[in-house]
Amino acid sequence: MMFARNMHLSDRRIDELVEGRPLSVDETDHLAICGRCGEILTAEKSVERALRGSWSLAAVKVPATAAPPSRGRALGALALSGALVGAVIVAVVFASLRTQPPSVASAPSPSLRPTAAPPASAPAVSHTSAPTDVGPSPSQPELSISPASTSPPTTATGSPSPAYGRIDIPGVVGLGRWSPDGEHLVVDPAVGDPEIVDKAGEVQGTISANIGNIAWLDSATLAALVTEPGSTQGMVMLYDVRGSEVGHVDGLFDAMVASAGNRLIALSPVSAGAPSSSYEIWDDGTLSGARPGAPLAWSTDGAKLAVLVPGPREPVPPNQGSLVIVSRDGSPDIAAVGWQALANNEFAFSFDDRFLAGCASTDANAPQRTIVVDTSDGHVSGPVASQCAFHGLGWGPDATLYVSDGISRPMVWTPGAGLGSAGITGQVFVTPAANGSLAAWSDGSAGSSLRLTAGTRSAAYDLPNLSDVRWSPDGAYVAAASLTAVGQPQVSLIAAP
């Protein structure tokens, strides 16, 4: 990723400079005007000199699956000599500069980067311990959250043990999806190519291509629609988590919808240089024949696909069509009779695949509203929101749908009770996790706040101008895209309370 003068030096780049790498011209100019980066770099060099001069390493037993601690973040694994009190002070000042804690009344907020194992006498951090409500931020109004479902949450694949904390990644303007195992996340830097980062915010790979769309096939493989600048058409390439090309799909396409964890892609091919009114299914290396319609969303198990099917007088995708749910082999399953939608509308299946929520209308001239389709019989509930809003719908466990129109209070819909209040004060969106945890947040038009709730524990954060919030599949982490107080983009990785 290229360095811009208005971006702070990353932790990794500071480590490289301490190790003797030369400064670029832009970095030299940045350090001349940025006291924060200059202080951090000076402190790091002081710690490095102390490490080389008088500190000795103590043996610490680390589990084989744990990532090795990076230099400068494993101070707990070092034994101090009596002559290094000054170096300790420098290290403490440095830590306060590089760590940004959440805005909570109590509870520490260490960095999410790898740390040394705790002493044997110290209790390990665990999500199974008795929860403690850390309360709202003193500077934030109370956001009361009452989850609609109290039954045991579902559990996604993966079992990380996150520490309570947060780390910010500067210079990132957009979020992609988490990998199915929750170990990696795709981010879009303001300068440079898309990056694949881990839960500690460390870049694991870069995809050097112009990407129109990108999605996970499984926890080790990404599919990306690679286009020419200014074009929506291109080839579908496959990449690993290091950003290396591992395959491709033959043909030229202008849209794709992937099924994460199932190695399925629904592709809209290009015919004679123009979008066609059909789609094809790539099933783990095998490409099907053409099927009518434009793909919208896969069910979580990959057995169903929501599709827009154009009628004789309807324009071809990506404009308007009738909403239909088909089986994986393309055979019609359920039609939402009387409802139409747009190919760029937001649609999502519930975690049990029983329901489909999305934005639709009764005809081309009617307003788009959020509806819920029962995939067993085609029954349509709704509209459940007066208008559609980006980030305006999200499924929790037990087929609980949180929905917002972006204007009034969020609502909640369940199959048994129908539509009701979500029990959340303020004009905020609600992003639920598969395990029942909730993220209530405001975008730039309604204030700047994020509140996470996991069981009886909660924590509030001041994040200006939030634009996107995404839970990892296991509900252990949240990724939040925002702007800093001076208008610089960033993504924050936050461990669940």
SVG drawing of the C-alpha trace seen along z (x, -y; Angstrom):
<svg xmlns="http://www.w3.org/2000/svg" viewBox="-49 -20 73 49">
<polyline fill="none" stroke="black" stroke-width="0.4" points="0.0,0.0 1.4,-3.4 2.0,-5.9 0.2,-9.3 1.6,-12.3 -1.7,-12.8 -1.6,-9.2 0.0,-8.2 2.9,-5.7 1.5,-2.2 2.9,0.0 4.5,2.3 6.2,-0.6 7.5,-2.0 8.9,1.4 10.7,1.4 12.2,-2.0 13.4,-1.0 15.1,2.0 17.0,-0.4 14.8,-0.7 15.2,-4.1 12.5,-6.8 10.8,-7.8 10.5,-11.4 6.8,-11.5 7.5,-9.9 10.3,-12.4 7.8,-15.2 5.2,-13.6 7.5,-13.3 8.4,-16.9 4.8,-18.0 3.5,-15.1 4.6,-15.2 2.7,-12.0 4.5,-9.8 7.8,-11.4 7.3,-10.7 6.3,-7.1 9.3,-6.4 11.6,-8.0 10.1,-5.9 10.4,-2.7 14.0,-3.4 14.7,-3.9 13.0,-0.7 15.0,1.1 18.3,-0.3 17.3,0.9 16.4,4.3 19.7,4.7 21.7,3.3 20.4,4.7 17.2,6.7 17.3,10.5 14.6,12.8 12.7,15.0 11.4,18.4 7.6,18.3 5.5,21.3 3.3,20.3 0.7,22.7 1.7,24.1 -1.4,22.5 -0.6,19.0 0.9,16.4 4.5,15.3 4.5,12.0 5.8,9.1 8.7,7.0 7.6,4.1 4.3,5.9 5.7,8.7 7.1,6.6 5.4,9.0 7.8,11.7 10.9,9.7 12.8,9.7 13.9,6.2 17.4,5.4 17.7,2.7 19.3,0.2 16.3,-0.1 13.8,-2.2 14.1,-5.0 13.4,-2.6 10.3,-1.3 9.0,-4.9 9.6,-5.3 7.8,-2.1 4.8,-3.1 4.6,-6.5 4.9,-4.7 2.1,-2.3 -0.2,-5.1 0.5,-6.7 -0.2,-3.5 -3.2,-2.1 -6.7,-3.6 -9.0,-2.1 -12.8,-2.0 -14.9,-4.6 -16.1,-2.5 -16.5,-3.4 -14.2,-0.5 -12.3,2.5 -8.9,2.2 -8.5,2.0 -5.3,3.7 -4.3,3.8 -5.6,6.7 -2.1,7.5 -0.5,10.7 0.8,10.5 2.8,12.9 1.0,15.5 -0.2,14.2 1.5,15.4 0.3,18.7 -1.3,16.9 -3.3,14.6 -6.8,15.7 -7.1,16.1 -9.6,13.9 -12.6,16.0 -16.0,15.4 -17.4,18.1 -16.5,16.3 -19.3,14.4 -20.1,11.3 -19.7,7.8 -21.7,4.8 -19.1,2.1 -21.8,-0.4 -21.9,-3.2 -19.3,-5.8 -19.6,-8.9 -19.6,-11.0 -22.3,-9.0 -26.1,-8.8 -27.4,-5.5 -28.4,-3.2 -30.8,-0.7 -30.7,2.7 -33.2,5.4 -32.6,8.4 -35.8,9.9 -34.7,13.5 -33.4,14.9 -33.0,18.5 -29.5,20.1 -27.6,18.5 -26.2,20.4 -22.5,20.9 -20.4,20.4 -17.2,22.2 -14.1,21.0 -13.1,20.5 -10.8,17.5 -10.1,16.1 -10.1,12.4 -8.8,9.9 -11.0,7.0 -9.8,4.2 -9.6,2.3 -7.1,1.5 -7.5,-1.1 -6.2,-0.6 -5.6,-4.1 -6.2,-4.9 -8.9,-2.3 -12.1,-3.5 -14.2,-0.4 -14.9,3.1 -15.3,6.4 -16.6,9.6 -15.0,11.6 -13.7,15.1 -16.1,17.9 -13.8,18.9 -13.5,15.3 -9.7,15.2 -9.4,12.7 -11.1,9.6 -10.9,7.8 -10.3,4.0 -10.1,1.3 -7.3,-1.3 -7.7,-4.9 -4.4,-4.4 -3.4,-1.1 -4.9,2.3 -7.4,4.3 -5.7,5.9 -6.4,9.0 -5.8,8.4 -6.0,10.7 -7.8,10.1 -4.7,8.2 -4.9,5.7 -1.8,7.1 -1.7,7.3 -1.5,10.9 -1.9,10.3 -2.6,7.7 -4.5,8.3 -2.9,6.2 -5.8,5.7 -8.8,3.4 -11.6,5.1 -15.2,4.7 -16.5,7.2 -14.8,9.6 -16.2,12.4 -15.0,15.5 -15.5,19.0 -14.1,20.7 -11.8,19.6 -8.8,19.9 -10.0,18.7 -11.4,15.4 -13.2,14.8 -12.8,11.3 -14.4,9.7 -11.3,8.1 -12.2,5.2 -10.5,2.5 -10.7,-1.0 -14.1,-2.5 -15.6,0.8 -18.0,3.1 -17.1,6.1 -14.2,8.5 -12.9,11.9 -13.4,13.8 -10.0,14.6 -9.4,16.7 -6.9,15.8 -5.5,17.2 -5.2,15.2 -1.7,14.0 -3.2,12.4 -1.6,15.0 -3.7,16.0 -4.8,19.7 -7.3,20.0 -9.9,18.3 -13.3,18.8 -13.5,18.9 -15.6,16.1 -16.4,12.4 -18.9,11.3 -20.4,8.1 -21.8,9.4 -21.3,12.2 -22.8,13.4 -20.8,15.9 -21.9,18.3 -19.3,18.1 -18.2,21.5 -19.9,23.5 -17.6,22.7 -20.5,21.5 -20.7,18.4 -23.7,17.1 -22.3,15.2 -24.0,12.8 -22.2,13.3 -21.5,10.7 -22.9,11.4 -21.8,9.3 -20.4,6.7 -23.6,6.2 -25.1,7.7 -27.3,10.7 -30.6,11.7 -29.2,14.9 -26.8,16.3 -24.5,19.3 -23.4,21.3 -19.8,22.0 -19.8,25.0 -16.3,25.7 -14.8,25.7 -17.8,26.7 -19.7,24.1 -23.4,24.7 -25.4,23.7 -27.3,20.4 -30.3,19.9 -32.8,17.0 -32.6,14.1 -30.1,12.1 -28.8,13.5 -29.4,11.7 -28.4,13.7 -27.6,17.3 -29.1,19.1 -26.4,19.8 -26.3,23.6 -26.0,22.8 -29.2,24.8 -31.3,21.8 -30.7,18.7 -32.9,15.5 -33.2,14.4 -34.8,11.6 -36.6,13.0 -37.5,10.5 -40.9,10.8 -41.6,10.4 -42.0,6.6 -39.6,6.0 -36.1,4.7 -33.2,7.1 -31.0,7.0 -29.6,5.1 -32.9,3.2 -36.2,4.8 -37.6,8.3 -40.0,10.6 -38.6,12.0 -38.2,15.8 -36.3,18.3 -34.8,21.2 -33.0,24.4 -29.2,24.9 -29.8,26.8 -31.9,23.8 -35.4,25.4 -38.0,22.9 -38.9,23.2 -40.9,20.3 -42.1,17.1 -43.0,13.9 -46.1,13.3 -46.8,9.7 -43.4,8.4 -40.6,6.9 -37.1,5.8 -33.9,4.3 -30.7,6.2 -28.7,3.9 -31.1,4.1 -30.0,5.6 -31.3,9.2 -30.4,11.7 -31.6,15.1 -32.1,15.9 -29.5,18.2 -31.9,21.1 -32.7,20.3 -36.4,20.2 -36.9,16.5 -35.6,14.0 -35.6,10.3 -35.0,7.6 -36.2,4.5 -39.0,4.8 -42.1,3.1 -45.5,4.1 -44.8,2.5 -42.2,0.4 -43.7,-2.9 -44.3,-1.9 -41.8,-2.8 -39.3,-0.1 -39.9,1.3 -38.4,4.1 -40.4,7.3 -39.9,10.8 -40.6,13.9 -41.3,17.3 -39.3,19.7 -41.5,22.7 -44.7,21.3 -43.9,17.9 -46.0,15.9 -44.9,12.3 -44.9,10.3 -44.6,6.6 -43.7,4.1 -41.8,4.2 -40.1,0.8 -41.6,-2.3 -38.6,-2.6 -35.4,-0.8 -32.0,-1.9 -28.5,-0.6 -27.5,1.5 -31.2,1.4 -31.7,5.1 -29.8,7.9 -30.7,11.3 -30.0,12.6 -30.6,16.1 -34.1,17.7 -35.1,15.9 -35.1,12.5 -34.9,9.6 -33.6,6.2 -34.8,3.6 -34.3,-0.2 -35.5,-2.8 -32.6,-5.1 -35.0,-7.7 -37.0,-6.3 -36.2,-3.9 -35.1,-0.4 -37.8,2.3 -37.6,6.1 -39.6,8.8 -40.1,12.4 -42.3,15.1 -44.5,15.4 -44.9,11.8 -44.5,10.0 -43.2,6.4 -42.4,4.6 -40.0,2.2 -36.3,3.3 -36.1,1.7 -33.3,-0.6 -33.3,-4.3 -31.9,-6.8 -31.9,-6.8 -29.5,-4.0 -28.9,-0.9 -28.6,2.5 -26.2,5.1 -26.7,8.5 -24.2,11.4 -25.0,15.0 -24.5,15.7 -27.1,13.0 -24.7,10.2 -25.7,6.7 -24.0,3.6 -26.2,0.5 -24.6,-2.4 -25.2,-5.8 -23.9,-7.0 -22.6,-10.6 -26.1,-12.0 -27.3,-10.9 -24.3,-11.4 -21.3,-9.2 -21.5,-6.2 -21.2,-2.5 -22.5,-0.3 -21.8,3.5 -23.9,5.8 -23.0,9.5 -25.3,11.1 -25.3,8.7 -21.9,7.1 -21.8,3.9 -19.3,1.2 -19.6,-2.1 -17.2,-3.7 -16.9,-7.2 -16.4,-6.6 -17.1,-9.7 -19.0,-9.2 -19.5,-5.5 -20.3,-4.1 -20.3,-0.3 -20.2,2.3 -19.6,6.0 -19.5,8.9 -17.1,11.8 -19.1,15.0 -18.4,16.2 -19.5,12.9 -16.0,12.4 -15.0,9.2 -16.6,6.2 -15.1,4.3 -16.2,0.7 -15.4,-1.8 -15.4,-5.5 -13.7,-8.8 -11.4,-10.4 -12.1,-13.8 -9.9,-15.3 -11.6,-13.4 -9.2,-10.6 -10.7,-7.1 -10.0,-4.2 -11.3,-0.7 -11.5,0.3 -11.2,4.0 -13.0,4.3 -13.3,7.4 -16.7,8.2 -17.3,7.3"/>
</svg>
